[in-house]
């Protein structure tokens, strides 16, 4: 059952990414961003609790890498840094709590957000 949930999760994120590649109308862009954030906040805790199956990993290395890429792109599409902070703090909390989980590793997104936030803070001083 858990394996099916992971594949549905991967499908939803891939489909969401494909939809975001289309140029949305002006009013729908904000709605799409909010939906993207809700998807990330809803599914990241489940993904962070994912671990290897009994005999084989839940996802192959290629599938895991592709999903991590889609997640990072989804996080980068959040325009406001406070939204990125909410998603990444949720990821960090669950990822560190369940260190046995081998994915998703969103360290690159976290590092980009951290550096951008730090630069902005230094500019304000």
C-alpha positions as semicolon CSV with decimal commas, in nm:
position;residue;x (nm);y (nm);z (nm)
1;X;0,000;0,000;0,000
2;X;0,279;0,241;0,089
3;X;0,449;0,174;-0,243
4;X;0,131;0,272;-0,427
5;X;0,113;0,598;-0,228
6;X;0,470;0,685;-0,330
7;X;0,397;0,626;-0,696
8;X;0,081;0,838;-0,675
9;X;0,283;1,110;-0,507
10;X;0,544;1,100;-0,781
11;X;0,269;1,107;-1,044
12;X;0,099;1,409;-0,885
13;X;0,420;1,608;-0,866
14;X;0,522;1,521;-1,222
15;X;0,174;1,609;-1,350
16;X;0,178;1,933;-1,152
17;X;0,514;2,021;-1,302
18;X;0,385;1,953;-1,654
19;X;0,088;2,181;-1,590
20;X;0,314;2,457;-1,464
21;X;0,512;2,451;-1,790
22;X;0,209;2,581;-1,973
23;X;0,182;2,962;-1,963
24;X;-0,113;3,030;-1,732
25;X;-0,345;3,327;-1,761
26;X;-0,264;3,615;-1,527
27;X;-0,536;3,532;-1,273
28;X;-0,455;3,161;-1,273
29;X;-0,084;3,207;-1,201
30;X;-0,150;3,297;-0,838
31;X;-0,395;3,008;-0,803
32;X;-0,139;2,768;-0,952
33;X;0,129;2,889;-0,708
34;X;-0,107;2,835;-0,411
35;X;-0,197;2,487;-0,534
36;X;0,171;2,407;-0,576
37;X;0,241;2,511;-0,217
38;X;-0,053;2,310;-0,083
39;X;0,070;2,002;-0,269
40;X;0,420;2,041;-0,127
41;X;0,299;2,095;0,230
42;X;0,057;1,803;0,209
43;X;0,288;1,543;0,056
44;X;0,636;1,623;0,193
45;X;0,574;1,466;0,535
46;X;0,474;1,139;0,369
47;X;0,774;1,146;0,139
48;X;1,012;1,218;0,425
49;X;0,888;0,916;0,611
50;X;0,957;0,697;0,310
51;X;1,225;0,438;0,355
52;X;1,354;0,138;0,171
53;X;1,124;-0,155;0,120
54;X;1,197;-0,490;0,276
55;X;1,414;-0,624;-0,007
56;X;1,438;-0,338;-0,253
57;X;1,413;0,040;-0,238
58;X;1,066;0,185;-0,278
59;X;1,184;0,376;-0,584
60;X;1,481;0,326;-0,808
61;X;1,769;0,574;-0,800
62;X;1,650;0,729;-1,127
63;X;1,292;0,766;-1,002
64;X;1,413;0,917;-0,677
65;X;1,643;1,162;-0,856
66;X;1,362;1,265;-1,092
67;X;1,120;1,321;-0,805
68;X;1,378;1,525;-0,613
69;X;1,433;1,738;-0,922
70;X;1,058;1,794;-0,961
71;X;1,027;1,885;-0,592
72;X;1,316;2,131;-0,616
73;X;1,165;2,293;-0,924
74;X;0,828;2,315;-0,748
75;X;0,989;2,485;-0,449
76;X;1,179;2,724;-0,674
77;X;0,851;2,821;-0,843
78;X;0,722;2,956;-0,511
79;X;0,790;3,325;-0,559
80;X;0,774;3,444;-0,202
81;X;1,063;3,349;0,025
82;X;0,831;3,300;0,322
83;X;0,646;3,029;0,128
84;X;0,974;2,859;0,045
85;X;1,069;2,888;0,411
86;X;0,745;2,719;0,521
87;X;0,793;2,429;0,281
88;X;1,164;2,386;0,352
89;X;1,123;2,410;0,730
90;X;0,857;2,139;0,706
91;X;1,096;1,927;0,498
92;X;1,383;1,988;0,742
93;X;1,170;1,896;1,043
94;X;1,048;1,568;0,895
95;X;1,373;1,481;0,720
96;X;1,581;1,520;1,037
97;X;1,317;1,344;1,248
98;X;1,323;1,039;1,019
99;X;1,688;1,022;0,925
100;X;1,647;0,662;0,812
101;X;1,449;0,788;0,512
102;X;1,670;0,806;0,208
103;X;1,472;1,073;0,023
104;X;1,384;1,337;-0,072
105;X;1,708;1,519;-0,015
106;X;1,622;1,882;-0,079
107;X;1,946;2,020;0,058
108;X;2,018;2,210;-0,266
109;X;1,684;2,393;-0,244
110;X;1,743;2,465;0,123
111;X;2,092;2,602;0,049
112;X;1,957;2,829;-0,229
113;X;1,682;2,960;-0,002
114;X;1,926;3,012;0,286
115;X;2,175;3,204;0,072
116;X;1,902;3,424;-0,080
117;X;1,754;3,497;0,263
118;X;2,093;3,578;0,408
119;X;2,177;3,815;0,121
120;X;1,845;3,990;0,168
121;X;1,906;4,025;0,541
122;X;2,253;4,170;0,481
123;X;2,108;4,422;0,235
124;X;1,860;4,541;0,496
125;X;2,134;4,617;0,746
